[in-house]
Amino acid sequence: MKTLEITPKEYVKKAIEPKKFDANVIDYYDDAGPDYEAWSKAYNMHFGYYKWGMNPFNREAMLNKMTEQVYGKLGLDKNNKNIIADFGCGVGTSLRHMVKKYKRSYLYGITIVLTQILKGNRLTKKQGVNNRVFMWQFDYANTPFMSNSVDGVVAIESSCYAEGKDKAPVLNEMYRVLKPGHSVAIADCFVKQNDMSKNLKRLYKRICKGWAVEDFAHLEEFVSHMNTIGFKNIKIEEVSWRIAPSVMHVPWVSLKFLLKQLFEKNNPMNKHRWNNVISPLLSILLGMHRKTIGYYLISAKK
């Protein structure tokens, strides 16, 4: 079955010109991306998912559990030959983790950040799964997949980078590439209501700017657009308390990172690196406003 509109050899011919990518997002991840190692040795770039019985001090296990929870929402048979796409894959950590569980599947990561692809490809080759894990530089709102060709699409804390409050461009593309009857699964922070106080709005905008996000998805508009384009069986699960144990790691990780930087002279802190320290700390304050903001797992079928 043909899955992609282009072969790997033709990839460069079809690739979107870098000038069309969001330069602010690229600059942020070029500068601050390597610092995520302080958060996760495996370069997970998201919060964790806590289940009863887990060790709340084992951050890496919670980060992996979040990945597993998202992929689990796809409802795919792990013994089948699945085509799974990760929209906004970072350096491909989730791909490499899940390819061990989907032993016959092919996992494709989409990112606009070339440095993430270069690092991800090195890690994938080192793990020995570069025959089933692939990373490509594309806008996730305009991917090379054929329509109705992908068995599952995930987006872990990446849909927020799409345009608009409803994130229509990425949702449209997810719907286009999915096979009928198959699912999409998204984990991200969502705005519940728009009427923020002046101070809360200022805090929210500061966090968005720090993470190079124009605006987080607004839950009602996001789900409304999913309905409009044809998604069915939309399931919305707030998991704010599930991520709380991993969020509580942020102050200690930030302090340890900054202390280490005091002795680092070859890689001085810049705007994006500082933002990557400050925004997670501020997100703890924002997360306390439960009526305004929340963390959700959303899944739906085509």
ZINOR-V405292 format. One record per run of one state. SS is the DSSP state (H for helix, E for strand, - for the rest). FROM is the first residue (numbers start at 1). TO is the last residue. Records with the same first field share a line. If there is no record, write none. Layout:
SS->FROM-TO + FROM-TO
This chain:
-->1-3 + 5-7 + 15-17 + 21-22 + 39-58 + 73-82 + 88-92 + 100-105 + 112-113 + 128-132 + 138-144 + 146-149 + 157-158 + 162-167 + 192-197 + 211-216 + 230-231 + 239-239 + 248-249 + 262-270 + 288-292 + 302-302
E->4-4 + 83-87 + 106-111 + 133-137 + 145-145 + 150-156 + 178-191 + 217-218 + 232-238 + 293-301
H->8-14 + 18-20 + 23-38 + 59-72 + 93-99 + 114-127 + 159-161 + 168-177 + 198-210 + 219-229 + 240-247 + 250-261 + 271-287
